[in-house]
Amino acid sequence: MTHCTDVLTRQGAAEYLGVCPDTITRMVSRGELRHVRIGHLLRFRRAWLDAWLDSRAQGGGPPVLDEILESIT
């Protein structure tokens, strides 16, 4: 049986985000984290966690149009 590293357990998601597993449970309860429930087990795709992180990123937004134009000329 192969192990898919793209799908994480609650513990794995907590380690990936640098929080405790109880925080993951609270975030799921509040509807903050996309997840799949298999019976009583929670599973998270790494891409969903990345999207959650991206949605909360501050600063360092996309470059302005002038910067883009300068980089291609």
PyMOL commands that set and color helices and strands:
alter all, ss='L'
color gray80, all
select helices_A, chain A and resi 10-17+21-29+46-55+65-72
alter helices_A, ss='H'
color red, helices_A
select strands_A, chain A and resi 7-8+36-38+41-45
alter strands_A, ss='S'
color yellow, strands_A
deselect
rebuild
show_as cartoon
